[in-house]
Amino acid sequence: MTHELLVRHLDAWIPAVLHGSRRACYAEGYAGAGATGTEASAVAAMRVFGEFGDLLAKKPLVMALVGPTAEGLAAIEADLATVRSELQIPDGLEVRTRPGPALVLLEEADALAAPVFAYLDAHGAQPPPEGDVAAVVGRKGGELLLRTDSTDDGYPRSLRAALGRAGLGSTCTVEIVGSDSTAQTLIFASGSAKSLEKFKDELWALDEYAGIRYRDPGDDQGALLDISLEPHLGPLRRALLRGLGDGSSQTLANLRAFAVSETIYRAADATRAVSALLHSGALAREPAEGRLVPTTSLRAA
């Protein structure tokens, strides 16, 4: 599931970042540490990059892969060589591998002089220090996708704060809950609100029969949500009502921005939620009639 998200998002990130930069870097920590019997995430990423051969011939891309063992990296290198040959990927794509802790990526200074997309799959491992992660991706065009085991130690909140200070203020945290009730936390970060919206579109477009559900970490009821292009809006409705619980008024534009920045939902979902709350009488609006527009003022009824 995480690989599918990675592939979908890289497909949009590569042309966008190389349009405004002379080079880019895909940096992966924990490479070669995944479950056996599945295609390595680095191999899945290279297949995406192979679709942009003409672009990579003009603007180079570095794949910086750091893994816990030399053996695991050697196996990935062999698979990458096979994919490179099959897809006839140009020399503009350079692969660098190095055994060691995930954030040895910091020492790849020449590679990281470009915008970085960092994929860190810390499932089953100790997640990297928040400040080190922010240092890797905290530059124009940089983005992060990180998976870690769900805990109550506050790591996602402190990581989001560090990323915000580094310029990646468009973030999303979502819990992925399996059929066995085990949970993992997925964190995405970007400096672009448009890229965050794109990620959320991809999040809700995954295979609905994958055996997983989502949970919004900010939902006080911890509701489990089925994957759907039009997801259940209960947690979002509750969040909007909490935000208006002090009697204040907010424009629809502000509520849409809140949904994007503070929940796992999209701006369009906020409009749907507001419409439902108005219909139920939980919200009041000004003006009282007419179409909902960004400047429509809303308050708790």
C-alpha positions in Angstrom: 0.0 0.0 0.0 2.8 2.4 0.9 4.6 1.5 -2.2 1.6 2.3 -4.3 1.4 5.8 -2.7 5.1 6.3 -3.3 4.8 5.3 -7.0 1.7 7.5 -7.5 3.4 10.5 -5.9 6.8 10.2 -7.5 5.0 10.1 -10.9 3.9 13.7 -10.2 6.9 14.9 -8.3 9.6 14.1 -10.8 8.4 16.2 -13.7 7.3 19.0 -11.4 10.7 19.3 -9.5 12.8 19.0 -12.6 10.8 21.6 -14.4 12.2 24.2 -11.9 15.6 22.6 -10.9 18.6 21.4 -12.8 18.8 18.1 -10.8 17.0 16.2 -8.1 17.6 13.5 -5.6 15.5 10.5 -4.5 16.8 9.6 -1.0 15.8 6.3 0.7 16.6 5.2 4.2 16.2 1.7 5.5 16.7 0.4 1.9 16.7 -3.4 1.7 15.1 -3.8 5.1 11.5 -4.6 3.9 9.7 -7.9 3.9 11.0 -10.6 1.5 9.0 -11.6 -1.4 8.0 -8.0 -2.4 9.6 -5.7 -4.9 11.9 -3.2 -3.1 10.6 0.3 -3.0 13.8 1.6 -4.7 13.0 -0.8 -7.6 9.4 0.5 -7.8 10.8 4.1 -7.8 13.2 3.3 -10.6 10.4 2.0 -12.7 8.7 5.4 -12.3 11.9 7.3 -13.2 12.3 5.1 -16.3 9.1 6.7 -17.7 11.0 10.1 -17.8 14.0 9.0 -19.8 14.0 12.0 -22.1 13.8 14.4 -19.1 16.6 12.5 -17.2 18.9 12.7 -20.2 18.9 16.5 -19.8 18.5 16.9 -16.0 20.2 14.3 -13.8 18.6 12.4 -10.9 20.5 10.8 -8.0 19.1 7.8 -6.1 20.8 7.8 -2.7 20.0 4.6 -1.0 21.1 3.9 2.6 20.4 0.5 4.2 21.2 -1.4 7.3 23.2 -4.2 5.5 25.6 -4.3 2.6 23.9 -7.6 1.5 20.5 -6.0 1.3 21.9 -3.1 -0.7 23.7 -5.5 -3.1 20.5 -7.3 -3.8 18.8 -4.0 -4.6 21.6 -2.9 -6.8 21.3 -6.1 -8.9 17.6 -5.6 -9.3 18.1 -2.0 -10.2 20.6 -2.9 -12.9 18.1 -5.3 -14.4 15.4 -2.7 -14.5 17.8 -0.1 -15.9 18.6 -2.5 -18.8 15.0 -3.4 -19.4 13.8 0.2 -19.5 16.9 1.5 -21.2 17.2 4.3 -18.6 19.8 6.9 -19.5 23.0 7.6 -17.6 21.4 10.7 -16.2 20.0 8.5 -13.4 22.8 7.8 -11.0 22.5 5.2 -8.1 24.6 5.5 -5.0 24.3 3.0 -2.1 25.8 3.0 1.3 25.3 0.8 4.4 24.5 2.5 7.7 21.8 4.4 9.6 19.1 6.0 7.6 20.3 9.5 8.1 23.7 8.9 6.7 21.9 10.5 3.8 23.0 13.8 5.3 26.5 13.0 4.4 25.6 12.7 0.7 26.2 16.4 0.5 26.8 16.7 -3.2 23.7 14.6 -4.0 21.6 16.6 -1.5 22.5 19.9 -3.0 19.3 19.4 -5.1 15.6 19.1 -4.1 15.1 15.8 -2.3 12.2 13.4 -2.1 13.0 11.3 1.0 11.2 7.9 1.5 11.9 6.6 5.0 10.2 3.3 5.9 10.9 2.9 9.6 8.3 0.2 10.1 9.8 -2.2 12.7 12.8 0.2 13.3 13.6 3.3 15.4 12.4 6.4 13.5 15.1 8.9 12.6 15.6 12.1 14.7 13.2 14.8 13.7 15.8 17.5 13.2 17.9 15.2 10.9 14.9 14.4 8.7 14.1 18.1 8.4 17.7 18.8 7.4 17.5 16.3 4.6 14.3 17.5 3.0 14.2 21.1 4.1 14.9 22.8 0.8 12.9 24.1 -2.1 11.1 21.3 -3.8 11.8 18.8 -1.0 9.2 16.3 0.1 9.0 13.5 2.6 7.0 10.2 2.9 7.7 8.4 6.2 6.2 5.3 7.6 6.6 4.3 11.3 4.9 2.2 13.9 2.1 4.0 15.7 2.9 5.0 19.3 1.7 7.6 21.7 5.2 9.2 22.1 4.4 12.4 20.2 6.9 11.7 17.4 4.5 12.7 14.5 3.7 16.0 16.2 7.4 16.9 16.9 8.4 15.8 13.4 5.7 18.0 11.8 6.9 20.9 13.9 10.5 20.4 12.8 9.4 20.1 9.2 7.4 23.3 9.5 10.4 25.2 10.7 12.4 23.8 7.7 9.8 25.2 5.3 7.7 22.1 4.8 4.5 23.3 6.3 2.1 21.3 4.2 1.8 18.0 6.1 -0.5 15.1 6.6 -0.5 12.4 9.3 -2.7 9.4 8.8 -2.9 6.1 10.7 -3.1 3.0 8.5 -5.0 0.2 10.4 -4.8 -3.4 9.1 -7.4 -6.1 9.3 -5.6 -7.4 12.4 -6.0 -4.0 14.1 -2.3 -3.2 14.0 -1.6 0.4 13.2 1.2 2.3 11.4 1.6 6.0 11.0 2.2 7.6 7.6 3.6 11.2 7.5 3.8 13.2 4.3 5.3 16.7 4.1 5.9 19.2 1.4 6.4 22.9 1.0 3.6 23.0 -1.5 -0.1 23.1 -0.6 -0.9 21.9 -4.1 1.3 18.9 -3.6 -0.4 18.0 -0.3 -3.8 18.1 -2.0 -2.4 15.8 -4.7 -1.1 13.4 -2.1 -4.5 13.3 -0.3 -6.2 12.6 -3.7 -3.8 9.7 -4.1 -4.5 8.5 -0.5 -8.2 8.2 -1.0 -7.9 6.7 -4.5 -6.0 3.5 -3.3 -7.5 0.1 -3.6 -10.5 0.0 -1.4 -10.2 -3.8 -1.0 -6.6 -3.7 0.2 -7.7 -4.8 3.7 -6.8 -1.5 5.4 -8.6 1.4 6.8 -7.6 4.9 7.8 -7.8 6.8 11.1 -7.4 10.5 11.6 -5.0 11.0 14.6 -6.9 14.1 15.5 -10.3 12.4 15.7 -11.3 12.1 19.4 -13.4 9.1 18.7 -10.7 7.2 16.7 -13.2 6.2 13.9 -12.0 3.8 11.3 -12.6 5.0 7.8 -13.0 2.8 4.6 -11.0 4.0 1.6 -13.3 5.8 -0.8 -13.2 8.7 -3.3 -16.0 10.2 -1.2 -15.0 9.1 2.3 -17.2 9.1 5.4 -17.1 12.6 6.9 -17.9 12.0 10.6 -14.5 12.9 12.0 -14.3 16.0 9.8 -17.7 17.2 10.8 -16.8 16.8 14.5 -13.5 18.6 13.9 -15.3 21.6 12.2 -17.8 21.8 15.0 -15.1 21.8 17.7 -13.3 24.6 15.9 -16.5 26.7 15.9 -17.5 25.7 19.4 -16.4 29.0 21.0 -19.1 30.9 19.1 -16.7 32.3 16.5 -17.4 32.6 12.8 -15.2 31.3 10.1 -15.4 31.6 6.3 -15.8 28.5 4.2 -12.3 29.3 2.8 -10.8 29.1 6.3 -12.6 25.8 7.1 -11.4 24.3 3.8 -7.8 25.3 4.7 -8.3 23.8 8.2 -9.4 20.5 6.7 -6.3 20.3 4.5 -3.8 21.3 7.2 -5.2 19.6 10.3 -7.0 16.5 9.1 -6.6 13.7 6.6 -9.4 15.2 4.5 -9.3 17.5 1.4 -10.7 20.9 0.8 -13.6 19.5 -1.3 -14.5 17.2 1.6 -14.8 20.2 3.9 -17.3 21.8 1.5 -19.4 18.5 1.6 -19.2 18.4 5.4 -20.3 22.0 5.8 -23.2 21.4 3.4 -24.3 18.4 5.6 -24.0 20.4 8.8 -26.1 23.2 7.4 -28.7 20.8 6.2 -28.9 19.2 9.7 -29.1 22.6 11.4 -25.8 22.3 13.3 -24.4 25.3 11.4 -25.8 28.7 10.5 -24.5 30.8 7.6 -24.3 34.4 6.5 -25.8 35.2 4.0 -28.6 32.8 4.8 -29.3 32.0 1.2 -27.4 31.4 -2.0 -24.5 29.3 -3.1 -21.7 28.4 -0.7 -18.7 30.5 -1.7 -15.3 30.9 -0.1 -16.4 34.1 1.7 -19.6 32.5 3.2 -19.5 33.0 7.0 -20.3 30.0 9.1 -20.9 29.5 12.8 -22.3 26.9 15.2 -26.1 27.1 15.3 
